[in-house]
Amino acid sequence: MAAFALLCLATCLLRASAQPYANPTTQMLPTGPKNAKAVQVNLGYVIDGKTITAAQVKAAPCTNATFGAPCLSTYNMQADRDEVLITYQLNATNGYTPPAGAKVKLSGCYSKFSGSGRPWRTAKTLVAKDKQCPWLIAKKLPAPTASPSAQVTWKLPEDLPMSSMFVRAYVMLLAANGTNNPVAYGNATTYFMVERINSRPQSLISATIGLCFVGPFLLTVLLLGEKLWIAKKQRH
C-alpha cells in the first residue's frame, strides 16, 4: 500500500512539472532602454462636459515637484463623472519595433507621490503582483505604430479613490505556453488628480448649512419664550 501511494505521488509530481506554467521572469516589467520607453502615451480629458486637450495639460505644470511632469492640477476630476481620453503611438526617438502579433493593454496607475506610504499601491517589477497599476482600461488593442492610435475613452470608475494618476501602455505578446507577457511599455508624461465621487446632492448640502444657522436661532427663541412663559405664570 505504501509503495502504491508513493507511486501515485511521483506520478502527480511528474504530471504537475509537465504543466505549461508561466516563467515568472517573462512576466517582469521590461527594463531595457528601448523597452521601458517604447510607447508614447498622450492624455486628454473630459471634465464636467468640457474637453481639455493634451496641449492644454502640458501648459499646466504641477505645483508639487515630486510629480516630475505636468499635471492637471487646475481642474477637479471626479470619479464616476469625468473621462480620460487616451491615444498611444511608438516613441519616435526610441527605435523600438513591436514583434508580430503584439497587442496593447492600457492600465490606470497611481503616481509615486500618491503611492507613498501606501503599501497597497506599491510598484512591483513582477507585473502579476504590481499594485501601482491595478486599473484595467482596455486590452488586446492594436500594436503601436508611428501614428497615434484611435482614441480610447476611460470613464473614471465610481470606486476610484482620491489620488494622482497616470496611464501606462503595455506591449503584450502571447507566449507559447498561453500567457500574455509584457515585452515593452510606456508611461504617460502627464498626471491627473482624481476626487472621490460626491454622492450628496447640492440641495442636501445647502439645507444642512441652513439648519446650522437657523437651528441655534430657533433654540434661543424657544428658550427665551419658555423663560418668559414661566416668569409670567409665576406672577399670576
N, C-alpha and C positions, 0 to 999 in steps of 0.2 A: 504493500500500500504506500509506504514512504517513497519507494522508488518511482511509483506511478505519479505521485504528487510532484516529485522533483522533475520528472519528465514533462508534466503539464506546465510547470513554472518556466522551464527552459524554453518550451515551445512558445509561450506567451511573450517571453522576453525577446526571442528572435523575431517574432511577428511584429512586435512594437518597434524594434530597431529598424525594420524594413519600411515603416510608415514614412511618407514624404513630409517630415516635419521641416518647417522653415528654418534655414540657417539664421540665427539671430544677428550675425554680423551683416547679413544682406539687408536687414531692416534698420540699420543705423542711418542717421541723418548724414548725407554726404558732406564731407568737409573740404574737398579739393577746391582750389581757387576758381576753377571753371564751374564746378557743380554747385557750389554754395551761392553763386550769384548768376545762375544761368537764365533765370526768368525775371523780367521786369514787370512789376505789378503796379497798375495805376488805379487810383480810387477817386470816385466822385460820390456825391451824397444827395439824397432827397430828405430834407428836414422840414417837417410840418408842411409838406406840399411844395417846398421851394427847393429847386435844384442848385447844388453847389458843385462847380466843376473842379477837376484836378488842378487846373491852373490857379484857381482862387485859393485852394488849400495850400499850395506851395508858397503863397504870399502871406500865410498866417503862421509864423514860427511859434513854437511852444514857449511859454514863459519859464518852464522848468527845464533846465539844461540837461537833465538826466534822460530825457526822451531822445536827444541826439538827432532829431529830424523834425520837419514841420508837422504841425498837428492842427486839428480842427478845434481849437480852444475857445474860439469866439462864438461857437454855436452849441446848443444843447441837444444832443441826440437822445432820443427816448426809446427804450425797448418797447416792442410791440406797436411801434408807430412809424419810425423812420427806416430808411433803406440805404444800403451801401451799394454803389454802382462799381463793378469790377471789370477791368479789362487786363489782359496779360499778353506778353509777347517775348521773343527771345531778346536777351540783353545784347545789343548791337556791338558793344565793346568787349564782349566776353569770348566769343568764338565757339560757343557750345552748340553741338548739333544733337537733337533728341534721337534716340535709337528708334528703329522701325517698330511700330506697334505701341509706342508710348502714349499714355494718357495723362491728363492733368487733374489733380484734386486740389480744391480750394478749402482752406480752413481759416476760421477766425481765431486770433491769438491774443493773449494778454501781453502787454509790454513788460519789460523788465521792471520798470518803475511800479506798475500796477501789481506785479507778482512778488515784489519784495516783502519778505516776512510772511508770505502765504505759501506754505508747502504744497497746497492743493493746486497751485498754479506753476509749479516748478518745471523748468525745461529739462528734457531728457534727450540724450542723443539716440537712444533706442526709441524709435517712433511709436511703437506699440504701447510704450509706457509714458510717453510725453504728456504732460499736463498743461503745457503752455498754450497749445493749440487744440483744445478739445471740441471746438465748434465746427462741425462739418457743414460747409456751404454747398458744395457740389463735387461730384466725382465723375470719372470717365469722360471728361471733356477733351476736345481735340488737343493734340500736342501743340506747343507754342511755335509760332512762325515769326518771320521778320516783321510782319504787320500785326497790329492789335487784334485780339480775338473779338468775337461777338460779345456784347456786354452781358455780364451776369449780374442779376439783381438779388441782393441778400436782404430780406426784411429782418430786422433785428428781432430775435425771439423774445417772448414775454418774460422768460426766466433768466435773461441775461443780467448779471449783476452790475453794479456801478463799477466802472473800470475804464482804463485807457487801452485801446486795442489797435491791432494792425491785421493785415491779411497775408497769408503765405500760400504760394502756389507750389505744389509738389509735382515733379515729373515722375509718374509711376510706370513701372514696367512689369508685365506678367511673367513670372519665373516658371521654369519647367515643373516645379512642384506645386503650382497652382496659387502661389502667393503673389500679391502685388507689393513690390518693393520700390522705395524711393531711390531714384538714381541721380536726381538733381532737384533744385528748388530755388526759390527766390522770394524775398520779402518785400512788401510794400514799403516805400520810404516815407510814408506819412501815417500819422496816428489819428485816431478819433476818440472822443470822450463819450461815454455812454452813461445815461442816468437811468435809475430804476423806473419801472412803469408806475405811473401815477394813476391809481385806480379810484382816487377820491374826486368826485365832481366838484367843480368850482363853486357851485351853489351851496354844497355842504360846508366847504371851507369858509365861504362868506358868512353863512349862518352861524358857524361856530365862533367866528371873530365877533360878530354882532352880539351874540349871547354873552361873550366875555365882558363886553362893555355894559350891556343892558342888565345882566344878572345882578351885579353888585348894587346898581342903582335901585332896582326893584326891591332887593333885600333891605336896603336902607330905608326906603319908603315904608315898607311893611313894619319894620322895627319901630320907626317913629310913630306910625299910626297906632301900633299896639300900645306904646307908652302913653300916647295921648288918650286912648280909649280907657286904659287902666286909671290914669290920673283923673279923668272925668267921672269915672264910676266911683272912685274913692271920695270925691267931693260930694256926691249925692248919697 
